[in-house]
């Protein structure tokens, strides 16, 4: 098992309950079951097993009886419900058990997202359970080869599959993204949503015009917006809005969407078999996506509470990422360059941003082996990103 930065024992002990959300293949089940092995007594309910799914679907009260029986034999109990969104009514029983046995029961509830639970307006335990997220592998967890990460991504289920990544990634996209997500989203036209996924991957990191996307996919603009919401709700993409000091102005700007894994992007666009050349447009876009993925994971795991926007003027000057905790106070402006020696000519956007926000620190994340300064810009190796984020 690859050690994960998210330490459930340190985060929860064995007394707190939590939802653990994350896309399929990020290792939720493996991490959860390793955590349960350290508990004095545990109960595992795996709703991916058809017999368990059907039993609790028709009689969700059974879990209450089983927990009561276990507590007759033990002082405390940790219960894992894997893929809890498949039987949402179980959450009412979980709520009852937490209230009835507050010092003796805790729950770990895993799922690919909270979308299905929210859509059905089920019991989300009203603050009685923390919300944790598990992402693909990060540099916080393992020494990563950048070229491999940009080509095949960092899903744990694929990381050790030496020589088989292309076949496994294609299968992952077909069986998960184009079937399970479609089922999760209650999409009627499978072919339309499949086309949308491919188009969204091609537009990864680009400003999105929902009307154009809708026209290409032959759906309504509202449906196109809902499709992108599905990607965000299921943790398959991060939405990055345009920065503005005014929240109302910010919402008027075209958002960007970055997929959660570079390998998935390449599988969706059909680029797994092609050579990824350093210095190419595609390489630069994937590197930018990788940097955002790492920042999101760092913020999540370290509980930094960061928000991510981009900044662009009407004249086309742009900063890749503006970091903040509120939409009124930027903490840092970050430009991403895939080269190893960017210079002043690469920072026109940062200089334009500084005219509005002169006190905000400016950074360039790139492939330089050593940090240096270029005017007011701190040029740092991309591997130093977590330290930069910690300092904000």
C-alpha positions as CSV (number, residue, x, y, z in Angstrom):
1,X,0.0,0.0,0.0
2,X,1.3,3.5,-0.9
3,X,1.4,5.6,2.2
4,X,-1.2,8.4,1.9
5,X,-0.9,11.9,3.3
6,X,-4.4,11.7,4.7
7,X,-3.9,9.8,7.9
8,X,-7.4,8.8,9.1
9,X,-6.2,7.6,12.5
10,X,-4.5,11.0,13.2
11,X,-7.4,12.9,11.8
12,X,-10.4,11.1,13.3
13,X,-9.0,8.9,16.1
14,X,-11.6,6.2,16.5
15,X,-14.3,8.4,17.9
16,X,-15.2,10.9,15.1
17,X,-17.4,10.1,12.1
18,X,-16.6,11.3,8.6
19,X,-17.5,11.2,5.0
20,X,-14.6,10.3,2.7
21,X,-15.2,11.5,-0.8
22,X,-13.1,11.0,-3.9
23,X,-13.2,9.7,-7.5
24,X,-13.1,6.0,-8.1
25,X,-9.5,4.7,-8.2
26,X,-8.0,7.1,-5.6
27,X,-7.8,4.4,-3.0
28,X,-10.7,5.2,-0.6
29,X,-11.4,1.5,0.1
30,X,-7.8,0.6,0.7
31,X,-7.2,3.5,3.0
32,X,-10.4,2.9,4.9
33,X,-9.8,-0.8,5.5
34,X,-6.3,-0.2,6.6
35,X,-7.7,2.3,9.2
36,X,-10.2,-0.2,10.4
37,X,-7.6,-2.8,11.1
38,X,-6.3,-0.6,13.9
39,X,-9.8,-0.3,15.5
40,X,-10.6,-2.5,18.4
41,X,-13.8,-3.7,16.8
42,X,-15.2,-2.8,13.3
43,X,-18.0,-3.6,11.0
44,X,-17.6,-3.3,7.2
45,X,-20.5,-2.8,4.8
46,X,-19.5,-2.9,1.1
47,X,-22.4,-1.7,-1.0
48,X,-20.5,-2.7,-4.2
49,X,-21.4,-6.3,-3.3
50,X,-24.7,-7.0,-4.8
51,X,-26.0,-9.1,-1.9
52,X,-25.2,-6.5,0.7
53,X,-26.6,-3.7,-1.6
54,X,-29.9,-5.5,-2.0
55,X,-30.2,-6.4,1.6
56,X,-29.8,-2.8,2.9
57,X,-31.7,-1.3,0.0
58,X,-34.9,-3.2,0.9
59,X,-34.3,-3.2,4.7
60,X,-32.0,-0.3,5.7
61,X,-33.0,-0.8,9.4
62,X,-30.9,-4.0,9.4
63,X,-27.7,-1.9,10.0
64,X,-29.2,-0.6,13.2
65,X,-29.9,-4.1,14.5
66,X,-26.4,-5.3,13.5
67,X,-24.7,-2.4,15.3
68,X,-26.7,-2.9,18.4
69,X,-25.7,-6.6,18.4
70,X,-22.0,-5.7,17.9
71,X,-22.2,-3.3,20.8
72,X,-23.4,-6.1,23.1
73,X,-19.9,-7.6,22.6
74,X,-17.7,-4.5,22.6
75,X,-17.3,-1.2,24.2
76,X,-16.9,0.7,20.9
77,X,-17.4,0.1,17.2
78,X,-16.1,1.7,14.0
79,X,-18.4,1.2,11.0
80,X,-17.3,1.5,7.4
81,X,-20.0,1.9,4.8
82,X,-18.3,1.8,1.4
83,X,-20.1,3.7,-1.5
84,X,-22.8,5.0,0.9
85,X,-24.5,7.0,-1.9
86,X,-25.9,3.7,-3.3
87,X,-28.3,3.4,-0.4
88,X,-28.9,6.9,1.0
89,X,-31.5,5.8,3.5
90,X,-28.8,4.2,5.6
91,X,-27.8,7.7,6.7
92,X,-31.0,8.0,8.8
93,X,-29.9,4.9,10.6
94,X,-26.4,6.2,11.0
95,X,-27.8,9.4,12.4
96,X,-29.8,7.4,15.0
97,X,-26.8,5.4,16.1
98,X,-24.6,8.5,16.5
99,X,-27.3,10.0,18.7
100,X,-28.1,6.8,20.6
101,X,-24.4,5.7,21.2
102,X,-22.4,9.0,21.0
103,X,-19.4,7.6,22.8
104,X,-19.4,4.1,21.4
105,X,-20.0,4.4,17.6
106,X,-18.2,6.2,14.8
107,X,-18.7,5.9,11.1
108,X,-16.6,6.2,8.0
109,X,-18.8,6.8,4.9
110,X,-17.1,6.6,1.6
111,X,-18.4,7.6,-1.8
112,X,-17.4,9.1,-5.2
113,X,-19.2,12.3,-4.4
114,X,-22.0,13.9,-2.4
115,X,-24.0,14.7,-5.6
116,X,-26.4,11.9,-5.4
117,X,-27.0,12.4,-1.7
118,X,-27.6,16.1,-2.2
119,X,-29.9,15.5,-5.1
120,X,-32.1,13.2,-3.1
121,X,-32.0,15.7,-0.2
122,X,-31.1,12.9,2.2
123,X,-29.7,13.2,5.8
124,X,-26.1,14.5,5.6
125,X,-25.8,14.2,9.4
126,X,-25.9,18.0,10.1
127,X,-22.3,18.5,11.2
128,X,-22.0,15.2,13.0
129,X,-19.5,13.9,10.4
130,X,-16.5,15.6,9.0
131,X,-16.0,15.8,5.2
132,X,-12.7,14.5,3.9
133,X,-11.4,14.2,0.4
134,X,-9.0,11.8,-1.2
135,X,-7.2,12.7,-4.4
136,X,-4.9,11.0,-6.8
137,X,-1.3,10.7,-5.6
138,X,0.5,13.9,-4.8
139,X,4.2,14.9,-4.3
140,X,3.2,15.2,-0.6
141,X,3.0,11.4,-0.6
142,X,5.5,10.0,-3.1
143,X,8.5,11.0,-5.3
144,X,6.9,11.5,-8.7
145,X,8.3,11.4,-12.1
146,X,6.9,14.5,-13.8
147,X,6.9,13.1,-17.3
148,X,5.0,10.0,-16.2
149,X,2.6,12.1,-14.1
150,X,1.8,14.3,-17.1
151,X,1.3,11.4,-19.4
152,X,-0.4,8.7,-17.3
153,X,-1.6,10.7,-14.3
154,X,-1.3,9.6,-10.7
155,X,-4.3,7.5,-9.9
156,X,-3.0,4.9,-7.3
157,X,-4.8,2.1,-9.0
158,X,-2.6,2.7,-12.1
159,X,0.6,3.9,-10.6
160,X,2.2,0.5,-10.2
161,X,0.9,-0.9,-13.5
162,X,4.2,-0.6,-15.3
163,X,3.7,-1.1,-19.1
164,X,-0.1,-1.4,-18.8
165,X,-1.1,2.2,-18.1
166,X,-2.6,2.9,-21.6
167,X,-4.9,-0.1,-21.6
168,X,-5.9,0.5,-17.9
169,X,-6.6,4.2,-18.4
170,X,-8.7,3.6,-21.4
171,X,-10.7,0.9,-19.5
172,X,-11.0,3.3,-16.6
173,X,-12.5,6.0,-18.8
174,X,-14.9,3.6,-20.4
175,X,-16.1,1.8,-17.3
176,X,-16.1,4.7,-14.8
177,X,-16.5,8.1,-16.5
178,X,-18.7,6.9,-19.4
179,X,-20.9,4.5,-17.4
180,X,-20.9,5.2,-13.6
181,X,-20.8,9.0,-13.9
182,X,-23.6,8.8,-16.5
183,X,-25.6,6.7,-14.1
184,X,-24.7,9.0,-11.2
185,X,-25.8,12.0,-13.2
186,X,-29.0,10.4,-14.5
187,X,-28.0,11.4,-18.0
188,X,-30.5,10.1,-20.6
189,X,-28.3,10.4,-23.7
190,X,-25.1,8.4,-23.1
191,X,-23.7,9.3,-26.5
192,X,-24.2,13.0,-25.9
193,X,-22.5,12.9,-22.5
194,X,-19.6,10.9,-23.9
195,X,-19.1,13.5,-26.5
196,X,-19.3,16.2,-23.9
197,X,-16.6,14.5,-21.8
198,X,-14.2,14.4,-24.8
199,X,-14.9,18.0,-25.6
200,X,-14.5,19.1,-22.0
201,X,-11.1,17.3,-21.9
202,X,-10.1,19.1,-25.1
203,X,-11.1,22.4,-23.5
204,X,-9.3,21.6,-20.2
205,X,-7.9,24.9,-18.7
206,X,-9.5,27.1,-21.4
207,X,-12.3,29.7,-20.7
208,X,-15.6,28.0,-21.3
209,X,-18.3,29.4,-23.5
210,X,-21.3,27.3,-22.4
211,X,-23.4,28.3,-25.5
212,X,-20.7,27.1,-27.9
213,X,-20.2,23.9,-26.0
214,X,-24.0,23.3,-26.0
215,X,-24.2,24.0,-29.7
216,X,-21.4,21.5,-30.4
217,X,-23.0,18.8,-28.2
218,X,-26.5,19.6,-29.5
219,X,-27.9,20.3,-26.0
220,X,-29.3,23.3,-24.3
221,X,-27.0,25.8,-22.6
222,X,-28.5,24.9,-19.3
223,X,-27.7,21.2,-19.9
224,X,-24.1,22.1,-20.8
225,X,-23.8,24.0,-17.5
226,X,-25.3,21.1,-15.6
227,X,-22.7,18.7,-17.2
228,X,-19.9,20.9,-16.0
229,X,-21.5,21.0,-12.5
230,X,-21.5,17.2,-12.6
231,X,-17.7,17.1,-13.2
232,X,-17.2,19.5,-10.2
233,X,-19.6,17.7,-7.9
234,X,-18.1,14.3,-8.6
235,X,-14.5,15.8,-8.0
236,X,-13.6,15.1,-11.6
237,X,-12.8,18.8,-12.3
238,X,-11.9,22.0,-10.5
239,X,-13.7,25.2,-11.5
240,X,-11.5,28.3,-11.7
241,X,-13.4,31.5,-12.1
242,X,-12.0,34.8,-13.3
243,X,-10.8,37.1,-10.5
244,X,-12.4,40.4,-9.8
245,X,-12.6,42.5,-6.7
246,X,-16.3,42.4,-7.2
247,X,-18.0,39.0,-6.7
248,X,-20.8,40.0,-9.0
249,X,-18.3,40.9,-11.8
250,X,-16.4,37.7,-11.2
251,X,-19.4,35.6,-11.8
252,X,-19.9,37.2,-15.2
253,X,-16.5,36.0,-16.5
254,X,-16.1,32.7,-18.3
255,X,-14.9,30.0,-16.0
256,X,-12.2,27.4,-16.7
257,X,-12.4,23.7,-15.7
258,X,-9.3,21.6,-15.0
259,X,-9.7,17.8,-14.9
260,X,-8.4,16.0,-11.8
261,X,-5.8,13.8,-13.5
262,X,-3.6,14.3,-16.5
263,X,-3.8,10.6,-17.5
264,X,-7.6,10.9,-17.7
265,X,-7.3,14.0,-19.9
266,X,-5.0,12.1,-22.3
267,X,-7.3,9.1,-22.4
268,X,-10.3,11.2,-23.2
269,X,-8.5,13.1,-25.9
270,X,-7.0,10.0,-27.4
271,X,-3.4,11.2,-26.8
272,X,-2.0,8.4,-24.6
273,X,-0.2,6.8,-27.6
274,X,1.4,10.1,-28.8
275,X,4.8,11.4,-27.6
276,X,4.5,14.3,-25.1
277,X,7.2,16.8,-26.2
278,X,8.5,19.2,-23.7
279,X,8.0,22.8,-24.9
280,X,4.9,21.9,-26.9
281,X,1.5,23.6,-26.3
282,X,0.1,20.4,-25.0
283,X,3.0,19.9,-22.6
284,X,2.5,23.4,-21.2
285,X,-1.2,22.9,-20.7
286,X,-0.7,19.6,-18.9
287,X,2.0,21.1,-16.7
288,X,-0.4,24.0,-15.8
289,X,-3.1,21.4,-15.0
290,X,-0.6,19.4,-12.9
291,X,0.3,22.6,-10.9
292,X,-3.3,23.3,-10.1
293,X,-3.9,19.7,-9.1
294,X,-1.0,19.9,-6.7
295,X,-2.2,23.2,-5.2
296,X,-5.7,21.8,-4.7
297,X,-4.4,18.7,-3.0
298,X,-2.1,20.7,-0.8
299,X,-4.8,23.1,0.2
300,X,-7.2,20.2,0.9
301,X,-4.8,18.0,2.9
302,X,-3.3,20.9,4.9
303,X,-6.7,22.5,5.4
304,X,-5.5,25.8,4.0
305,X,-8.9,26.8,2.7
306,X,-7.6,28.4,-0.5
307,X,-9.7,29.5,-3.4
308,X,-8.3,29.5,-7.0
309,X,-9.1,32.0,-9.7
310,X,-7.4,33.3,-12.8
311,X,-7.0,37.0,-13.8
312,X,-7.3,38.4,-17.3
313,X,-7.7,41.9,-18.8
314,X,-9.6,43.0,-21.8
315,X,-6.2,43.4,-23.5
316,X,-5.4,39.8,-23.1
317,X,-2.9,40.1,-20.2
318,X,-3.3,37.1,-17.9
319,X,-2.2,35.5,-14.7
320,X,-2.7,31.8,-14.4
321,X,-3.8,31.6,-10.8
322,X,-4.8,34.1,-8.1
323,X,-5.0,32.5,-4.7
324,X,-7.3,33.8,-1.9
325,X,-9.4,32.8,1.0
326,X,-12.0,35.5,0.3
327,X,-12.9,37.0,-3.1
328,X,-11.8,40.4,-2.0
329,X,-8.3,39.8,-0.8
330,X,-5.7,38.1,-3.1
331,X,-2.9,36.3,-1.3
332,X,-0.7,35.5,-4.2
333,X,-0.5,35.7,-8.0
334,X,1.1,32.6,-9.7
335,X,2.3,32.2,-13.2
336,X,3.0,28.7,-14.5
337,X,5.8,28.1,-17.0
338,X,6.9,24.6,-18.1
339,X,10.4,25.9,-19.0
340,X,13.4,25.7,-16.7
341,X,14.5,29.4,-17.0
342,X,11.6,31.8,-17.5
343,X,12.6,35.5,-17.7
344,X,11.1,39.0,-17.5
345,X,9.4,38.6,-20.9
346,X,7.2,35.8,-19.5
347,X,5.8,38.0,-16.7
348,X,3.8,40.7,-18.5
349,X,0.6,39.4,-16.9
350,X,2.1,39.5,-13.4
351,X,3.3,43.1,-14.0
352,X,-0.1,44.1,-15.1
353,X,-1.7,42.5,-12.0
354,X,0.8,44.3,-9.8
355,X,-0.5,47.6,-11.0
356,X,-3.8,46.8,-9.3
357,X,-2.4,44.8,-6.4
358,X,1.2,46.0,-5.7
359,X,1.4,44.4,-2.3
360,X,0.5,40.9,-3.4
361,X,3.4,38.4,-3.7
362,X,4.2,37.2,-7.2
363,X,5.5,33.7,-8.0
364,X,6.4,31.7,-11.0
365,X,6.2,27.9,-10.7
366,X,8.4,26.2,-13.2
367,X,11.1,23.5,-13.7
368,X,14.0,25.6,-12.6
369,X,16.4,23.5,-10.4
370,X,17.0,26.4,-8.0
371,X,14.9,29.4,-6.9
372,X,15.8,32.9,-8.1
373,X,14.2,36.3,-8.4
374,X,13.3,38.1,-11.6
375,X,12.4,41.6,-10.5
376,X,9.4,41.3,-8.1
377,X,8.7,37.7,-9.2
378,X,10.0,34.8,-7.1
379,X,10.8,32.0,-9.6
380,X,10.6,28.7,-7.7
381,X,10.8,25.0,-8.6
382,X,7.3,23.5,-8.8
383,X,8.2,21.0,-6.1
384,X,8.4,24.0,-3.6
385,X,4.7,24.8,-4.2
386,X,3.5,23.3,-0.9
387,X,5.9,25.5,1.1
388,X,4.8,28.6,-0.8
389,X,1.1,27.8,-0.1
390,X,1.9,27.1,3.6
391,X,3.4,30.6,3.9
392,X,0.3,32.5,2.6
